[in-house]
Amino acid sequence: MAYRNIAIINGEEKELKELSEEERKRLAELWNRRAAEAVNYKEVESA
């Protein structure tokens, strides 16, 4: 059995390994932020 990590970006399925480093980093930050919000974590912006 093979596992594939797929994200749908602009309606297209893309494997995460095919994305650029910048795109993977952006997605990781977005997913981490959404996961934190799901457990009611509130990000505090400081000056």
N, C-alpha and C positions, 0 to 999 in steps of 0.2 A: 504494500500500500504506500502510495506517495502522498505527501501533504503539499498543498499549494497555498500560498498566501496571496489572496486576490483582493484588490480594491477596485471599486467601480468609480472611475473618474471621468466626468463629462459623458456619462452613458457608456463608457468603454470599460471592459474588464481588463485589468492590467495586473500582472504578477509584481509583487513588491520588489523582487530581485531585479526587475527590468527598469525600475525607477532610478532617477539620479539620486545622489546622496542628499542634495538639497530637498528634493521632493519627499524622500523618506523621513528626513528630519522634520519637515513641516507637518507631515501626517502624524508622526509620533507626538509632536507637541499638541496637535489638535485632539488626538485620541486621549492623551493623558488629561487634557483640560476637561474633556467631556466625561471621562471616568470620574474625575474628582468632583465635578458638578453632580454626578449621579448619586454620590454619597454625601451630598449637601456641603461640600467644601466650598468656601467662599474665598476667592483670591483677593488679597488686600493689596491695592496699589499704593506704593509709597512715592514720595517726592523725589 
